Amino acid sequence: MKEMQKPDTTYTPLESSLIEVFDQRKNELFNTCHPKVNQTRKEGIEFLREKGLPTRKDEKWKNSPFPKQYENEYVIDTSKIPYDKNVNEIFHCEVHGFESETYSLLNGWFYSPEEKQLQTWDNGVVVGSMLKAQKEYPELFEKHFGKIADHKQNGFVAANAALFRDGIFIYVPDGVRVENTMQLIKMINQEEALMVNSRNLIILGKNSELTFMHCDDSVNHYASFINTLTEVYLDENANFDVYKLQNINDNTSLLNNTFFHQETQSKLRVNVLSLNGGKIRNELHVDLMGEYAEADLNGVYLMDKQQHIDNQVFVNHAKPNCYSNELFKGVLDEEATGIFNGYIYVARDAQHTNAFQRNNNILLTPRTIIDTMPFLEIYADDVKCSHGATIGQLDEEAMFYLMQRGISKSDARLLLMYAFLAEVTTKVAIEALRNNYEDMIKRRLRGELSICEKCVLHCSTPDKPVEFEIDMSKI
């Protein structure tokens, strides 16, 4: 394979490390994978050698703090930790009244006993390690792997394609409705600065249904870099609900790329809750490739100190009669920064498209910054499309109104912020999960929710529910 290099032949320390690890582990990487995966690895490393990681010269990265991380030294591609049921306690996550099938990734590797690395249920559902699934279900990898995600989109996607080791694989056959939510908990427990490249593949057959929760957590305060890519295929009339919960330490960078392919009459619902993190970038790519497909994309982000949040959403309306809606709301405090880039593309033949997009932000101090860029590109003439963005502060008149009724200033602020975000949280379809979302948001707004040594998301219901001590009858 001819090695290609960046035009200036100068690599940052992170780029050099990624390429060196690939060259050192090349045989190991290729010997354990499906031919389709190996081809993607080759193309990924070629792109990385030639283009490198994205810089601020790239339009979508011009305001991003991620390029500053390229000078840092990271340990890449650690060995798999032997399974220990005592270590598995850190993955325990319990939401009162909420049933889920829990799976774990530790330092980028699927973490379970050998006999549970890949399971096939009685109804034909397959769930387990990406590494193992490649060998046992090669036809599914041949059909779907690498066809949903564009691994030449940027250097991070290319690096993931070249270097990923493991992740979760889920296949739901035609006509199967999975009753309980599948929950993936990802954690890093290394003390050195670690970069993890993990990859997930989720396939939903015709008329199938699945709810999936994707949790990114920290168990310590050491710096790390998480580069995750997920491909999701929704066949005709499939229903997929996905919840992303992000609560990582202030020293960690999280890059989350998720690519969705939707066929006719499929329905996608996404809800992203970002509570803590040094630098978080969520990229959602939705291709509506069948008529009457629907995508409802929602997000809440709460950042403070010098944290950074970036939500990049691209929706491609390729076929007529499709619907999409985006609603992202955020509260930024202290010196936090944020970016929202929403892009809706309507193809020439995608008549009768309904596409709506909204981003609303509250900035609590003059030092916070949000760059919001809603964008429409429309080539069809019979469509209903809109976009909008707002940036503001808490309403002083509403604050005064509440305080005149005996509510303290701090509680009035909390009540207004909570009411501002409630439009998104009410879209969580599972009542027990919605209650837990609301509880975590209340605690985060009070400054009580941060990463801890065990259950980072504080998912278990506290002994005493968090309530605002406000007599609503007086308002």
N, C-alpha and C positions, 0 to 999 in steps of 0.2 A: 504494500500500500504506500503510495507516495505521500510523504508528509507535507502538509500545507501549513504555512505560517502567516501570521498577521503581516500586513504590508510593511510595518516598521520593524518587524522581527523582535520587538520588545514585549516581553510578557510581564505582567504583575506577579508578585509572589503567589497569589492564589491561582492564577492561570498556569503558572509553571508547575505548581503542586498537582493540579488536576491532570495535566498532560504527563507528568512524571509517573504518577500513580498508575495511569492507564498503561503506559509503556512497561512498567515493572510487573503489573498484574495481568497483562494481556492474555496470556495462556489460560490463567485461572478464570478470567471473565468470559472467555469464549467457549471454554470446554464445558461449562455448566448451563448453557442456554440454547434455546430454540434458534434455528437458522434465521428466522425473521428478526429475532432480538439481536443476533450477532450482526446482521446487516445494518440495523439501526445504530448499533454501537459504532460501526465503521463510519457511517455518515455523520454521527454526532461528533466524534473526535476530529474528523476532517473539518467540520464547521468550526469547532472550537479552536483548532490550530490556525485556521485562516482568519476568523473574525474576532476571536476572543470573547470575553464577557462584555455585556452592554456597558456603555459609558454615558456620560452626560451629553455627549454629542448626539446620542439617539433621542429622538423627540419624546418617546414615552418614558425616558429615564432622566430627562434634563433636570428635574427637581428632586431626584431620588438621592438619598444618602447612602444607598447600597454600594456605589463604586468606591466609597471610602474604606469599605471592608476588604478590598482587594489587596491591600498592603499587609494585612494580618496573616499570620502563620496558622494554619489549621492542620490537624491530623485528619486524614481522609481514608475512608475504607478500613475501618477497624474489623477485627475478627469477631465472629459470633460468640456471644457469651453462653456457656452451657446453661440449660434450663435448671432453675432452682425454684421450687414452689414457694420458698420463703420470700425470695425477691419478687415473686408475682403479686405480693400484697400491695406493692406500689401501684398496681393497675386496678385495684379495687375501686369501683365507682358506683355509688348507689343513689338513685333518685327515688324518693318515696313514691310508690304507686306507679313506677315506670319500669317495665320489663325490657331487658335487652340481652342480646347475645354478645358478650364482650370478647374482643380480640386485641392483641397487643403487638406493638413494634418497639423494641428496645435497641437504641443506637442504630436504627435502620434495618434491623433483622426481625423477621416474624418470630415471636417469642411464645413457645408452647412446647409441651412434650412431643417427642418424635411421632407418636401415634396420632397426634392431633394437628400435625403440620398441614394436612389437607383432608377435609372431611366432606363426605357426600351424604346428604340427608335422604330420608325415605322418599321425599317429594322431588328428588333430583337436584336440589340446590347444592352447589359446590362452593366451599369457602375455605380459604387457607393461604398458604405461602405462595407468592408469585414464583419463587424459585422452583417449588415442587410442582405447581400447576403447569408450567411449561412442558414438563416431561410427560405428565399424565393426560393433558388435554391439548395436544399440539395443534389440533384442527381449529380450536377457538383462538389460539394465538395467531395462527396463520391468517385467520379471517379478520381479526380486530386489532391486534397489537400494532401500534404505530400509525394506524390509519385515521385516528381521531385527533391525536395531537400532532402539531407541526413541529418536529424536532429541529427544524432550521429557523424557528421563529427568533430565537436569540441564544446567546451563549449558555445561559443557565439551563434552558430546555435541552440543548445539545449535550451539556455536561451530564445531565441526568440520564439521557439516553445512553451515553457512553459508559457511565460508571455505576448506575444503580445496581444494587445487589438483591434487594428483596422488597416486599411490600405485601399488600393484601390483594387476593384475587377472589372475586365473587361472580358466580354465574347463577342466574335465576331462569329456569326453563319456561317455555311458553305456558301461559295459563296458571302459573303458580303465584299465590299471594303469600308473602312471608309475614307471619303474624307479628313476631317481636322485632323490635329495632335491632339492627346490627351496629355495634359500636366499636370503633377502632380508636384505641388510646395509644398515642405515640409519646415516648419519653426518651430522654437522654440522661444517663447518670455517670458520664465520664468526667473526670476532673480537669483533663486537658481540653484545650479548644478543639472541638470536633466539628467537622463538616459531614453531614449525612445526606446522601442522595437516595431517596426511596421512591418507589413507583407503584401505583395501584391500577388495577384493571377491573372494571365492573360492567357486566353484561346483563341486560334485562331482555328476556324474550318477549314475544307478542303476548299482550293481555296480562302481563305480569305486574307485580307490585312489590316495592321494597322501600323501607325507611332506613336511612344510614346516618349515623352520627360520627363525626370525624373530630377527635380531640387532640390538640397540640398542647402538651404540658411540659413544665420543667420540674425537676426534683432537686435542683440545687441552683446556685447563682453563678456558675461558671459560664463563660462565653461559648456559644456554639453557633453553627450556621446550618439551618435546615432547608434543604432544597427538595420539595416534594412535587411530584407530577401525578395526576390522576386522569385516566381516560374512562369515560362512561358512555356506553351505547344503549339507547332506548329504542327498542323495536316498536312496531305498530301498537298503539293503544297501551303502551306501558306507562306506569306511574312510578315516579321516583321522588322521594322527599329526602333532602340532605341537609343536615345541620352541622355547621362548623363552629366549634368552640375553641377559642385561642386564649391561653393564659400562660405566658412564658416570661422568663426573667428579663430584666432590663439590659442584660449583656448579650442576649441572643437575637439573631436575625432569622426571620422565617419568610421563606418564599414559597408560596402555595399556588401552583398552576393546576387548574381543573378544566378539562375539555369535555364538552357534552355534544353528542350527536343524537338528534331526535328525528324519528320517523313519524309517519302519519298518525295524528290524533294522540300522540304521546304527551304526557304532562310532567313537567319538571317544576319542583318548588325548592328553592335554596334559601337558607337563613344562616347568616354569618354573624357570630357574636365575638367581637374582639375586645377583651377586657384588659390585657396587659401584654407588653412586649417591647423590647428595645426598638426593633425595626420589623414591621410586618408588611408584606406585600401580597395581596390576594389578586390573582388573575383568573377571571371567569370567562371562558370562551364557549359560546352557545351557537351551534349550527342547527337551525330549524330546516330540516331537509325533507319534511313531509307535510302535506296539507293539514290544516287544523291542529298543528302542534302548538303547545302552550308552554311558556316559561315565565315563572314568577320568581324574581331574584330580589332578596332583601338582605339588609345588613345593619348592624348597630356597632359603633366603635366608641370606646371611652378611653381616651389617652390623657396622660398628665406627665409631669416632670419633663424629660427631654425625649419622650417616646415618639415614634413615628408610625403612621398608618397610611397605607396606599392601597386603594381598591381600583383595579383596572377591569372594566366589564365590556366585553364585546359580544354583541348579539347579531347574528347573520340571518336575516329573513330571506331565505333562498327560494321559498315556495309561497304560493298565495294562501290567503285565509288563515294566517297564523297570528298568534297573540303573544306579546311579551310585555312585562312590566318590571321596572326597577325602582326600588325605594331604599335608599341608604341614608341613615341619620347618624350624626356623631356629635359628641361633646368633647371639646379639647380644653385642657386646663394647663396652667403654669406656662411651660415653654414647649408644649407638644406641637407637632406639625402633622399635616395630613395632605393627602392627594386623593381626589376622585376623578377618574377619567372614564366616562360612559360613552360608548360608541355603538350606535345602532345603524346597521347597513340594510337597506331594502333593495333587493335586486329588481331588475327591469320587469320581470314577469311575476313578481310577488304582489299581485293586486289584492285588495281587500285586507291589507296588513293593518293590525292594530298594535302600535308600539308606543309605550309610555315610559318616561324616565324622570326621576326626581332625586335630588340630593340636597338635604337640609343640614345645616351645621350651626352649633352654638359655640362661640369662643368666649371663654370666661375671663381671659386676661388679654391685655394688649400685646403680649409676647407670643401668643399662639398664632399659627399660620395655617391656612387651608387653601390649597389650589384645587378648584373644582372646574371641570371641563366637560360638560355635557355636549354631545355631538350627534347630529343626524346626517346620514348620507342616503338620499332617497332617489331612486330612478323609476319608481312606479308612480302613476298619477291618481290612483283611486285608493288612498290610504288614509288612516287616522293616526297621526304621530304627534307627540309633544315631548318637550324636555324642559327642565327648569332646575335652578339651583338657588339656594339662599344661604347667606352667611350673616349671622347676627349675634346679639347678646340676649341675656334674659330680659324679658319685658319689665321695665321699671314700674309701669302702672300696675301690672299684675302682681308684682312683688308688694307694692304699696297696699293693694286691695287685700291680699292675704294677711299681711302684717297688721292691718287695721282690725282684723278679726281675731286677734290674739295668737297668731301663728308666729313663731320666732323667725328671724331672718334666715337662719340656716335651714330650718324645715321648709320655709317658703321656697328657697332655692332648690332644695331636693324635690319638692312636689312639682315644681315647674319643669325641671329636667326630666323627671320620671314621666310626666304627662307627655312631654315632647317625644320621648322614645316609645311610648306605648303603642303608637300606630303600627310599629314594626313588630313588637313582641306579641301583639294579639294575633298575628298571622301564624304563630306556632300552633300546629293542629293538635298536638298531644297535650292534654290538659296538665298532666303531672310535670311534663317537661316545660311547658309554658310557665307554670308557677315557679319552677326552679330558676328559669331564665330571669323572671321578674325579681326573684329574691337575690340572685347574684348581681343584678343591675343596681338594686337598692343598696346592697352592701358596698359595691364598687363606688357608687356616688358618695357614700359616707366615708370612703377611704378605708373600709374594713377588709376588703377582698384583695389579697395579693398572693403570690405564689408561696407555697409552704412545702414541707418536706415529704408529705404523703399525698393525699387527695387534693391536687392543686386546684381543681375547680370547685372545691367545697360542695360537691354535688349532693351529699346527703343532707336531708332536711335538718336544720338545727333544732335543738330541743325547744327553743323559743323562737317562733317565726319572726323574721324581721318585718316590723311594721312602722309606718310613720305615725307618730302620736299626734294625730290631727283629727279634730272633731269636724267631719265634713258637713254636719248639719248646720254649722255656723257660717258656712261659705255661701 
